Amino acid sequence: MIKLFISDLDGTLLGMNHFIKEEDIKAIKEITDQNMDLVVASGRMDLDISEVLKKVEVSGHRVSQNGAFVHDLNEHPIYSAAFHTDIARQVMDFIKEEPMVKTVSTKDFIYTDENSKWVDIISEQLFQDVIIEPELTSKFGDEIIPAKITLHGKEDDVILAHSRLKKQFSQELDIFISHESCVDIMPKEINKGNGIRTLLTQLQIKPEEVACIGDSFNDLAMFEVTPHSYAMSTAHPDVQDKAAYVVDHVYEAIEDLKTKKLIQIKETS
């Protein structure tokens, strides 16, 4: 039986302008009302995940920034990770000429070194404003401890930047396309899969007691955790190929688990 249901946010549970389908909300509430645990695993900040949980009106464990931070539903921190200062500075130097917006995420804040209309657009899709810090890189390791570095831009630029970064840093870093407009750069072995494994150990839940759903390349490590993995039908074909099943919506994954009798919903009187 499934004891833990894990959902990605952007492109999966969360649409543009913070939109969540009513059918998805209803399905998630139904399983959490049956004492099944929910996990939201995202490349977003922990604050963003908390705000989404409030919108859905449920409690849940949180795996944020692609596994850099893990919190249980009682707000207890389980895991945290960050870049070594030297490698973070090397990355920032390497990407400085990329024709894209560069953001740096710490545990609680998101920074960039200069303002633009694209920064405003990015901020609109977040639950907090991006902070403008012209001396960003020089403050690494003291005032600013980077956990994730992201490039935001056009799809063609994303693909090219991803290729260049992989060629330069594949031994030191994990680099993946988390959205058609984003390349996420992470310390090695920091990913959703390892963040979830840490949580499963804490909760004493087996991989076969877990189901997950996502839509991007940063979800592939999550798919590897459990045999019950679902990809969104809007995902890249390479992402779909790595999942056990493909669905159109989060609620359809939950319905499929119910059909397979991996989730049992007790009737209320």
VENGIJO-V815670 format. One record per pair of residues at least 24 apart in sequence whose C-alpha atoms are under 10 Angstrom apart, sorted by the first residue. I is the first residue (numbers start at 1). J is the second residue. If there is no record, write none. Layout:
BEGIN
((I	J) (I	J))
END
This chain:
BEGIN
((1	208) (1	209) (1	210) (1	211) (1	257) (1	258) (1	260) (1	261) (1	262) (1	263) (1	264) (2	36) (2	37) (2	205) (2	206) (2	207) (2	208) (2	209) (2	210) (2	211) (2	228) (2	257) (2	258) (2	261) (2	262) (2	263) (2	264) (3	31) (3	32) (3	34) (3	35) (3	36) (3	37) (3	38) (3	205) (3	206) (3	207) (3	208) (3	209) (3	210) (3	211) (3	262) (3	263) (4	31) (4	32) (4	35) (4	36) (4	37) (4	38) (4	39) (4	60) (4	61) (4	200) (4	203) (4	205) (4	206) (4	207) (4	208) (4	209) (4	210) (4	211) (4	212) (5	31) (5	32) (5	36) (5	37) (5	38) (5	39) (5	40) (5	60) (5	209) (5	210) (5	211) (5	212) (5	213) (5	228) (5	253) (5	254) (6	37) (6	38) (6	39) (6	40) (6	41) (6	42) (6	60) (6	61) (6	62) (6	63) (6	196) (6	210) (6	211) (6	212) (6	213) (6	214) (6	222) (6	229) (7	38) (7	39) (7	40) (7	41) (7	42) (7	211) (7	212) (7	213) (7	214) (7	215) (7	219) (7	222) (7	230) (7	250) (8	39) (8	40) (8	41) (8	42) (8	43) (8	44) (8	49) (8	63) (8	64) (8	66) (8	192) (8	212) (8	213) (8	214) (8	215) (8	216) (8	218) (8	219) (8	222) (8	250) (9	40) (9	41) (9	42) (9	43) (9	44) (9	48) (9	49) (9	52) (9	213) (9	214) (9	215) (10	42) (10	43) (10	44) (10	125) (10	178) (10	179) (10	214) (10	215) (10	216) (11	179) (11	214) (11	215) (11	216) (11	232) (11	234) (11	235) (11	249) (12	213) (12	214) (12	215) (12	216) (12	231) (12	232) (12	233) (12	234) (12	235) (12	248) (12	249) (12	250) (13	40) (13	52) (13	213) (13	214) (13	215) (13	232) (13	249) (13	250) (13	251) (14	52) (14	250) (15	125) (16	124) (16	125) (17	124) (17	125) (17	126) (18	48) (18	51) (18	52) (18	55) (18	124) (18	125) (18	126) (18	127) (19	52) (19	55) (20	52) (20	55) (20	56) (21	56) (21	249) (21	250) (21	251) (22	56) (22	251) (23	249) (23	250) (23	251) (23	252) (24	56) (24	249) (24	250) (24	251) (24	252) (24	253) (24	254) (25	53) (25	55) (25	56) (25	57) (25	58) (25	250) (25	251) (26	56) (26	251) (27	250) (27	251) (27	252) (27	253) (27	254) (27	255) (28	56) (28	57) (28	58) (28	250) (28	251) (28	254) (29	56) (29	57) (29	58) (29	59) (30	254) (30	265) (30	266) (31	254) (31	263) (31	264) (31	265) (31	266) (32	58) (32	59) (32	60) (33	58) (33	265) (33	266) (34	263) (34	264) (34	265) (34	266) (34	267) (36	60) (36	263) (37	61) (37	73) (37	203) (37	210) (38	62) (38	73) (38	210) (38	211) (38	212) (39	63) (39	71) (39	72) (39	73) (39	196) (39	199) (39	212) (40	64) (40	196) (40	212) (40	213) (41	65) (41	66) (41	67) (41	69) (41	70) (41	191) (41	192) (41	193) (41	195) (41	196) (41	212) (41	213) (41	214) (41	219) (41	222) (42	66) (42	67) (42	178) (42	191) (42	192) (42	214) (42	218) (42	219) (43	67) (43	68) (43	148) (43	150) (43	178) (43	179) (43	184) (43	191) (43	192) (43	218) (43	219) (44	105) (44	126) (44	127) (44	148) (45	69) (45	105) (45	106) (45	107) (45	108) (45	109) (45	110) (45	126) (45	127) (45	128) (45	148) (46	70) (46	71) (46	107) (46	108) (46	109) (47	107) (47	108) (47	109) (47	126) (47	127) (47	128) (48	125) (48	126) (48	127) (48	128) (49	127) (50	127) (51	127) (52	127) (61	196) (61	199) (62	195) (62	196) (62	199) (63	191) (63	192) (63	193) (63	194) (63	195) (63	196) (63	198) (63	199) (64	107) (64	191) (64	192) (64	195) (65	105) (65	106) (65	107) (65	147) (65	148) (65	149) (65	184) (65	186) (65	190) (65	191) (65	192) (65	195) (66	147) (66	148) (66	178) (66	184) (66	185) (66	186) (66	190) (66	191) (66	192) (66	193) (66	194) (66	195) (66	196) (66	218) (66	219) (66	221) (66	222) (67	147) (67	186) (67	189) (67	190) (67	191) (67	192) (67	193) (67	194) (67	195) (67	196) (67	197) (67	198) (67	218) (67	222) (68	106) (68	107) (68	147) (68	148) (68	186) (68	187) (68	189) (68	190) (68	191) (68	192) (68	194) (68	195) (69	107) (69	147) (69	190) (69	191) (69	192) (69	195) (70	192) (70	195) (70	196) (70	198) (70	199) (71	195) (71	199) (72	199) (72	202) (72	203) (78	195) (78	198) (78	199) (78	202) (79	195) (79	198) (79	199) (80	107) (80	147) (80	190) (80	195) (81	106) (81	107) (81	145) (81	146) (81	147) (81	148) (81	186) (81	187) (81	190) (82	106) (82	107) (82	145) (82	146) (82	147) (82	148) (82	186) (82	187) (82	190) (83	140) (83	141) (83	145) (83	146) (83	147) (83	148) (83	149) (83	173) (83	185) (83	186) (83	187) (83	188) (84	140) (84	141) (84	145) (84	146) (84	147) (84	187) (85	137) (85	138) (85	139) (85	140) (85	141) (85	142) (85	144) (85	145) (85	146) (86	140) (86	141) (87	169) (87	172) (87	173) (87	187) (88	137) (88	140) (88	141) (88	145) (88	146) (88	147) (88	148) (88	149) (88	173) (88	185) (88	186) (88	187) (89	136) (89	137) (89	138) (89	140) (89	141) (89	146) (90	137) (90	169) (91	149) (91	165) (91	168) (91	169) (91	173) (91	185) (92	136) (92	137) (92	149) (92	150) (93	137) (94	164) (94	165) (94	168) (94	169) (95	151) (95	161) (95	164) (95	165) (98	151) (98	152) (98	153) (98	157) (98	158) (98	160) (98	161) (99	151) (99	152) (99	153) (99	154) (99	157) (99	158) (99	161) (100	150) (100	151) (100	152) (100	153) (100	154) (100	157) (100	158) (100	161) (100	181) (100	182) (101	150) (101	151) (101	152) (101	153) (101	182) (102	149) (102	150) (102	151) (102	152) (102	153) (102	182) (102	183) (103	130) (103	131) (103	132) (103	136) (103	146) (103	148) (103	149) (103	150) (103	151) (103	152) (103	184) (104	130) (104	131) (104	136) (104	137) (104	140) (104	144) (104	145) (104	146) (104	147) (104	148) (104	149) (104	150) (104	151) (104	185) (105	130) (105	144) (105	145) (105	146) (105	147) (105	148) (105	149) (105	150) (106	144) (106	145) (106	146) (106	147) (106	148) (106	149) (107	144) (107	145) (107	146) (107	147) (107	148) (108	147) (109	144) (109	145) (109	146) (110	144) (110	146) (110	148) (110	149) (111	136) (111	144) (111	146) (111	149) (112	136) (112	137) (112	149) (112	150) (113	137) (118	152) (118	153) (119	152) (122	152) (146	186) (146	187) (147	185) (147	186) (147	187) (147	190) (148	184) (148	185) (148	186) (148	187) (148	190) (149	175) (149	183) (149	184) (149	185) (149	186) (149	187) (150	175) (150	176) (150	177) (150	178) (150	182) (150	183) (150	184) (150	185) (150	186) (151	177) (151	181) (151	182) (151	183) (151	184) (151	185) (152	179) (152	180) (152	181) (152	182) (152	183) (152	184) (153	180) (153	181) (153	182) (153	183) (154	180) (154	181) (154	182) (155	179) (155	180) (155	181) (155	182) (155	183) (156	180) (156	181) (157	181) (157	182) (157	183) (158	182) (158	183) (158	184) (159	183) (174	218) (175	217) (175	218) (176	216) (176	217) (176	218) (176	219) (176	220) (177	216) (177	217) (177	218) (177	219) (178	215) (178	216) (178	217) (178	218) (178	219) (179	215) (179	216) (179	217) (179	218) (179	235) (179	236) (180	216) (180	217) (180	235) (180	236) (183	217) (183	218) (184	218) (189	221) (190	221) (191	218) (191	219) (191	220) (191	221) (191	222) (192	218) (192	219) (192	220) (192	221) (192	222) (192	223) (192	224) (192	225) (193	218) (193	219) (193	220) (193	221) (193	222) (193	223) (193	224) (193	225) (193	226) (194	221) (194	222) (194	224) (194	225) (195	221) (195	222) (196	221) (196	222) (196	225) (197	222) (197	225) (200	225) (209	262) (210	262) (211	253) (211	254) (211	257) (211	262) (212	243) (212	250) (212	253) (212	254) (213	243) (213	245) (213	246) (213	247) (213	249) (213	250) (213	253) (213	254) (214	239) (214	240) (214	243) (214	246) (214	250) (215	239) (215	240) (215	243) (215	246) (216	240) (217	242) (219	243) (228	253) (228	257) (228	262) (229	253) (230	254))
END
